[in-house]
Amino acid sequence: MTYPSEFDIFLATTPGLEPVLCNEVRLKGFKQARIVPGGVTIKGGWPEVWRANLWIRGTSKILARVLSFPARHLSQLERRAQTFEWGKLLPADKPFRVEATCARSRIYHAGAASERIARAITASMGAPGAETAEITVKARIEDDICTISIDTSGELLHRRGSKEAVNRAPLRETLASLFLMQCGYTGAEPVFDPMCGSGTFITEAAEIAARLNPGRARHFAFEQLVPFDKEAWEKMRAVKSARLPSCRFYGSDRDAGAIVMSEANAKRAGVDSYTAFACQPVSEISPPEGEAPGLVICNPPYGTRLGDKTQLAALYRAFGNTMKARFSGWRVAIITSESSLAHATTLPFLPVTAPVPHGGLRISLYQTRPLP
């Protein structure tokens, strides 16, 4: 089977947030973006793979779908896989590993499927298989069709390369950016997180406003592959898209340690000059002086996560009272797994979208229009 110059590129995301990711992908100029379960697909070649890893905030992993064929038994799977031009994709001197999943197929043993595909690749071009290899070949056998992809990202993409300090129950950067986008945030307004933890919402909001690429400070698995062009990649990464934001971004938390973490993370991300953090409880916060109304967004503790629901209801009530008393004109958004806690704020929330998975829970975004 011939090595393709153009293929499907799959951008994975949190189930339920595919439309938000698709909108981001289209706004970034990628063509033929299509929503599929668990993510978005686009058409392209390796330059599009590199660009997507560098640019897209809401995706957790990007797979290059290089091969698809019918496979009804293991010998057929191995034979078909061996005919592919693996030497044009995988380096012969670097180990690889195969991860397989099976669904509704006559081939049902994922471990055996992985072994056969690995054997076929080694027979085809000599690279050794190894369970700890950085290069990962992913096979999905569904309805007797085997689709083989290459993991082009490596580490999950929420690991931007600039965040070291985290607090308990952190929200991943990819998910934070999707919630910001779901709130209509474009980078043109101030953002305030009054329970900022390690500062994820504020750092993401500042990076969006500054047009900083999320993948600018990390490495990717595609750098290990044969089609990788280091010179072209360096030119792509060197393009200066940054701008000075028209506003600033604010975080507060009653925990002094959280403020230290947030400041350190913002500095590593290069956005410390337009972020500000303060140690104060929710009941004492006020809108930043000199800023037009913008977006208040936070990820408060949930009853099943960090504390007792009865005690937390008082925190949510205090947050809601502060918003209604002092934040006229601001939109408010909270993420929580507990509808009772959200409604304890007595804020006028819009209809809630379907919950999405996070850390073994189902969480929802509750948001308002500008408060009166």
C-alpha positions as CSV (number, residue, x, y, z in Angstrom):
1,M,0.0,0.0,0.0
2,T,1.4,3.4,-1.1
3,Y,2.3,6.0,1.5
4,P,-0.2,8.9,1.1
5,S,0.7,12.6,0.6
6,E,-2.6,13.7,2.1
7,F,-4.6,12.0,4.8
8,D,-7.2,12.5,7.6
9,I,-5.8,14.3,10.6
10,F,-7.8,13.6,13.8
11,L,-7.7,16.2,16.6
12,A,-9.0,14.6,19.8
13,T,-10.9,16.5,22.5
14,T,-13.2,16.0,25.5
15,P,-16.4,14.3,24.3
16,G,-19.2,16.9,24.2
17,L,-16.9,19.8,23.2
18,E,-16.3,18.7,19.6
19,P,-18.3,21.7,18.2
20,V,-16.2,24.2,20.2
21,L,-13.0,22.6,18.9
22,C,-14.3,22.6,15.4
23,N,-15.0,26.3,15.5
24,E,-11.5,26.9,16.7
25,V,-10.0,24.8,13.9
26,R,-12.0,26.6,11.3
27,L,-11.1,30.0,12.7
28,K,-7.4,29.0,12.5
29,G,-7.8,28.5,8.7
30,F,-7.8,24.7,8.5
31,K,-9.9,23.3,5.6
32,Q,-12.6,20.5,5.6
33,A,-13.0,20.5,9.4
34,R,-15.6,17.9,10.3
35,I,-17.0,17.0,13.7
36,V,-16.7,13.3,14.6
37,P,-17.2,11.5,17.9
38,G,-14.4,12.5,20.3
39,G,-12.9,15.2,18.1
40,V,-12.5,16.8,14.7
41,T,-11.0,15.7,11.4
42,I,-9.2,17.8,8.8
43,K,-7.5,16.9,5.5
44,G,-3.9,17.6,4.9
45,G,-0.3,16.5,4.9
46,W,2.6,16.9,7.4
47,P,2.7,20.7,7.3
48,E,-0.9,20.7,8.5
49,V,0.0,18.2,11.2
50,W,2.8,20.4,12.5
51,R,0.7,23.6,12.3
52,A,-2.2,22.0,14.2
53,N,0.1,20.8,17.0
54,L,1.6,24.3,17.2
55,W,-1.6,26.3,17.0
56,I,-4.7,24.5,18.3
57,R,-5.5,25.0,22.0
58,G,-8.5,22.7,22.5
59,T,-7.1,19.4,21.3
60,S,-5.4,16.9,23.6
61,K,-3.7,14.8,20.8
62,I,-3.4,14.8,17.1
63,L,-3.3,11.6,15.0
64,A,-2.2,11.2,11.4
65,R,-4.5,8.5,9.9
66,V,-2.2,7.0,7.3
67,L,-3.7,3.6,6.5
68,S,-7.1,1.9,6.4
69,F,-8.1,-1.6,5.2
70,P,-10.5,-4.5,5.9
71,A,-9.2,-7.1,8.3
72,R,-11.2,-10.1,9.4
73,H,-8.5,-12.2,10.9
74,L,-5.0,-11.7,12.4
75,S,-3.0,-13.2,9.4
76,Q,-4.8,-10.8,7.0
77,L,-4.1,-7.9,9.4
78,E,-0.4,-8.7,9.5
79,R,-0.2,-9.3,5.7
80,R,-1.9,-6.0,4.9
81,A,0.1,-4.0,7.4
82,Q,3.3,-5.4,6.0
83,T,2.6,-4.1,2.5
84,F,2.6,-0.4,3.6
85,E,5.6,1.7,2.9
86,W,6.7,2.1,6.6
87,G,10.2,3.2,5.7
88,K,8.8,6.5,4.3
89,L,7.2,7.2,7.7
90,L,9.2,5.5,10.6
91,P,12.9,5.8,11.0
92,A,14.6,2.3,10.9
93,D,17.0,3.2,13.8
94,K,14.3,4.2,16.3
95,P,12.0,1.9,18.3
96,F,8.2,2.2,18.1
97,R,5.2,0.7,19.9
98,V,1.8,-0.3,18.8
99,E,-1.4,0.3,20.7
100,A,-4.6,-1.3,19.4
101,T,-8.3,-1.3,20.2
102,C,-11.0,-3.5,18.9
103,A,-14.8,-3.0,18.6
104,R,-17.5,-5.0,16.9
105,S,-14.9,-7.0,14.9
106,R,-13.9,-10.6,14.3
107,I,-10.5,-9.5,15.5
108,Y,-11.3,-8.9,19.2
109,H,-8.0,-9.4,21.0
110,A,-6.2,-6.0,21.1
111,G,-2.9,-7.4,22.4
112,A,-2.7,-10.0,19.6
113,A,-3.5,-7.3,17.0
114,S,-0.8,-5.0,18.4
115,E,1.8,-7.9,18.2
116,R,0.9,-8.7,14.6
117,I,1.1,-5.1,13.4
118,A,4.4,-4.6,15.2
119,R,5.8,-7.7,13.6
120,A,4.6,-6.5,10.2
121,I,6.3,-3.1,10.6
122,T,9.6,-4.7,11.7
123,A,9.5,-7.1,8.8
124,S,8.8,-4.3,6.4
125,M,11.5,-1.8,7.4
126,G,13.5,-3.1,10.3
127,A,12.6,-0.8,13.2
128,P,12.5,-2.5,16.5
129,G,9.4,-2.7,18.7
130,A,9.6,-1.5,22.3
131,E,6.9,-0.9,25.0
132,T,8.5,2.3,26.2
133,A,9.2,3.8,22.7
134,E,8.3,7.5,22.1
135,I,7.0,6.7,18.6
136,T,3.5,5.3,18.9
137,V,1.5,3.6,16.1
138,K,-2.3,3.4,17.0
139,A,-4.6,0.9,15.4
140,R,-8.4,0.9,15.7
141,I,-10.2,-2.2,14.4
142,E,-13.9,-1.4,14.2
143,D,-16.6,-3.2,12.2
144,D,-13.7,-5.3,10.6
145,I,-12.0,-2.2,9.3
146,C,-8.5,-1.4,10.6
147,T,-7.4,2.2,10.7
148,I,-3.8,2.8,11.6
149,S,-2.6,6.2,12.8
150,I,0.6,7.8,14.1
151,D,0.5,9.8,17.3
152,T,2.1,13.0,16.2
153,S,1.9,14.8,19.5
154,G,3.6,12.6,22.0
155,E,2.8,14.0,25.5
156,L,-0.8,15.2,25.8
157,L,-1.1,18.7,24.4
158,H,-2.4,20.3,27.6
159,R,1.3,20.1,28.7
160,R,2.2,23.4,27.1
161,G,5.8,23.2,28.3
162,S,5.5,26.3,30.6
163,K,3.5,25.1,33.6
164,E,5.3,23.4,36.5
165,A,3.3,24.2,39.6
166,V,-0.2,22.9,40.0
167,N,-2.7,22.8,42.8
168,R,-5.1,20.0,43.7
169,A,-7.7,19.0,41.1
170,P,-6.3,21.2,38.3
171,L,-8.3,21.9,35.1
172,R,-6.3,21.0,32.1
173,E,-5.2,23.8,29.8
174,T,-7.0,22.3,26.8
175,L,-10.3,22.1,28.7
176,A,-9.9,25.6,30.2
177,S,-9.4,27.1,26.7
178,L,-12.4,25.3,25.3
179,F,-14.6,26.7,28.2
180,L,-13.2,30.2,27.5
181,M,-14.2,29.8,23.8
182,Q,-17.6,28.4,24.8
183,C,-18.1,31.6,26.7
184,G,-17.5,33.6,23.6
185,Y,-14.0,34.8,24.7
186,T,-11.8,36.0,21.9
187,G,-9.0,37.8,23.7
188,A,-10.6,41.3,23.5
189,E,-11.8,41.7,27.1
190,P,-10.4,41.3,30.6
191,V,-10.8,38.0,32.4
192,F,-11.0,37.6,36.2
193,D,-10.8,34.2,38.0
194,P,-11.5,34.7,41.7
195,M,-10.6,31.1,42.6
196,C,-7.6,30.9,40.3
197,G,-5.7,27.9,41.8
198,S,-2.6,27.6,39.7
199,G,-3.8,30.3,37.3
200,T,-4.9,28.1,34.3
201,F,-7.8,30.2,33.1
202,I,-5.8,33.5,33.4
203,T,-2.7,32.2,31.7
204,E,-4.8,30.7,28.8
205,A,-6.8,33.9,28.5
206,A,-3.7,36.0,28.4
207,E,-2.0,33.7,25.8
208,I,-5.1,33.9,23.6
209,A,-5.2,37.7,23.8
210,A,-1.4,37.9,23.1
211,R,-1.8,35.4,20.2
212,L,0.9,33.1,21.6
213,N,0.9,29.6,20.1
214,P,0.1,27.0,22.7
215,G,2.8,24.6,21.3
216,R,5.6,27.2,21.2
217,A,7.6,25.8,24.2
218,R,7.5,22.1,23.7
219,H,8.6,19.2,21.5
220,F,6.4,16.8,19.6
221,A,6.5,13.2,18.5
222,F,6.4,14.1,14.8
223,E,10.0,15.4,15.2
224,Q,11.1,11.8,15.3
225,L,9.4,10.8,12.0
226,V,11.0,10.5,8.5
227,P,8.8,13.2,6.9
228,F,9.9,15.8,9.5
229,D,11.6,18.8,7.9
230,K,13.5,20.6,10.6
231,E,14.1,23.7,8.6
232,A,10.5,24.1,7.5
233,W,9.4,23.5,11.1
234,E,11.7,26.1,12.5
235,K,10.4,28.7,9.9
236,M,6.8,27.8,10.9
237,R,7.5,28.2,14.6
238,A,9.5,31.4,14.1
239,V,6.6,33.3,12.6
240,K,5.8,36.2,14.9
241,S,2.1,36.3,15.6
242,A,2.2,37.9,19.1
243,R,0.6,41.2,19.9
244,L,0.2,43.3,23.0
245,P,-3.2,42.6,24.6
246,S,-5.6,45.6,24.9
247,C,-6.5,44.6,28.5
248,R,-5.1,42.7,31.5
249,F,-6.0,39.4,33.2
250,Y,-6.6,38.9,36.9
251,G,-6.6,36.1,39.4
252,S,-7.3,35.9,43.1
253,D,-7.4,33.1,45.6
254,R,-7.6,32.9,49.4
255,D,-4.7,30.5,49.4
256,A,-1.3,32.4,49.3
257,G,0.4,29.3,47.9
258,A,-2.0,29.4,44.9
259,I,-1.0,33.0,44.1
260,V,2.7,32.0,44.2
261,M,2.0,29.1,41.8
262,S,-0.1,31.3,39.5
263,E,2.6,34.0,39.3
264,A,5.3,31.5,38.6
265,N,3.3,29.8,35.8
266,A,2.3,33.1,34.2
267,K,6.0,34.1,34.2
268,R,7.1,30.9,32.6
269,A,4.4,31.3,29.9
270,G,5.7,34.9,29.2
271,V,2.4,36.6,30.1
272,D,3.3,38.0,33.5
273,S,3.5,41.6,32.3
274,Y,-0.3,41.6,31.6
275,T,-1.5,39.4,34.4
276,A,-2.1,40.3,38.1
277,F,-2.8,38.0,41.1
278,A,-3.9,38.8,44.6
279,C,-4.5,36.8,47.8
280,Q,-8.0,37.5,48.9
281,P,-11.3,35.7,49.6
282,V,-14.2,35.8,47.2
283,S,-16.2,38.1,49.5
284,E,-13.5,40.9,49.1
285,I,-13.0,41.0,45.4
286,S,-14.0,43.9,43.2
287,P,-13.7,44.6,39.5
288,P,-10.2,45.8,38.4
289,E,-10.0,49.6,38.2
290,G,-9.9,51.1,34.8
291,E,-11.1,47.9,33.0
292,A,-14.3,47.6,31.0
293,P,-16.5,44.7,32.0
294,G,-15.4,41.3,30.7
295,L,-15.7,37.7,31.8
296,V,-15.5,36.3,35.3
297,I,-14.8,32.5,35.1
298,C,-13.7,30.0,37.7
299,N,-13.5,26.4,38.6
300,P,-14.7,26.3,42.3
301,P,-14.2,23.2,44.4
302,Y,-17.0,20.6,44.0
303,G,-18.5,18.6,46.9
304,T,-17.3,15.3,45.5
305,R,-13.8,16.7,45.0
306,L,-12.4,18.9,47.7
307,G,-14.9,19.5,50.4
308,D,-18.3,19.0,52.0
309,K,-21.2,20.2,49.9
310,T,-22.9,21.9,52.8
311,Q,-19.8,24.0,53.6
312,L,-19.2,24.7,49.9
313,A,-22.8,26.0,49.4
314,A,-21.7,29.0,51.6
315,L,-18.8,29.7,49.3
316,Y,-21.0,29.6,46.2
317,R,-23.6,31.9,47.8
318,A,-20.8,34.4,48.7
319,F,-19.5,34.2,45.1
320,G,-23.0,34.9,43.7
321,N,-23.7,37.7,46.1
322,T,-20.4,39.4,45.2
323,M,-21.0,39.0,41.5
324,K,-24.5,40.6,41.8
325,A,-23.4,43.4,44.1
326,R,-20.2,44.5,42.4
327,F,-19.8,43.1,38.9
328,S,-22.6,44.8,36.9
329,G,-22.0,44.4,33.1
330,W,-19.7,41.3,33.6
331,R,-20.5,37.9,32.3
332,V,-20.0,35.1,34.8
333,A,-19.2,31.5,34.2
334,I,-18.5,28.6,36.6
335,I,-17.6,25.0,36.1
336,T,-18.9,22.5,38.5
337,S,-20.2,18.9,38.8
338,E,-23.0,19.9,41.2
339,S,-26.0,21.7,39.9
340,S,-27.2,22.4,43.5
341,L,-23.9,24.3,44.2
342,A,-24.2,26.3,40.9
343,H,-27.8,27.3,41.8
344,A,-26.7,28.2,45.3
345,T,-25.2,31.3,43.7
346,T,-28.7,32.4,42.6
347,L,-27.1,33.8,39.4
348,P,-29.3,34.0,36.3
349,F,-27.7,31.2,34.3
350,L,-28.4,30.5,30.7
351,P,-29.6,27.0,29.7
352,V,-26.8,24.5,30.6
353,T,-25.1,22.4,27.9
354,A,-24.6,18.7,28.4
355,P,-21.9,17.8,31.0
356,V,-18.5,16.6,29.9
357,P,-16.1,14.2,31.6
358,H,-13.3,15.5,33.8
359,G,-11.3,13.6,36.4
360,G,-13.9,10.8,36.7
361,L,-16.7,13.3,37.1
362,R,-19.2,15.0,34.8
363,I,-18.8,18.7,34.8
364,S,-20.9,21.5,33.3
365,L,-20.4,25.1,32.3
366,Y,-22.9,27.5,33.8
367,Q,-22.8,31.0,32.3
368,T,-24.8,34.2,32.4
369,R,-25.4,37.1,30.1
370,P,-23.9,40.5,31.3
371,L,-25.2,41.0,34.8
372,P,-27.6,44.0,35.4
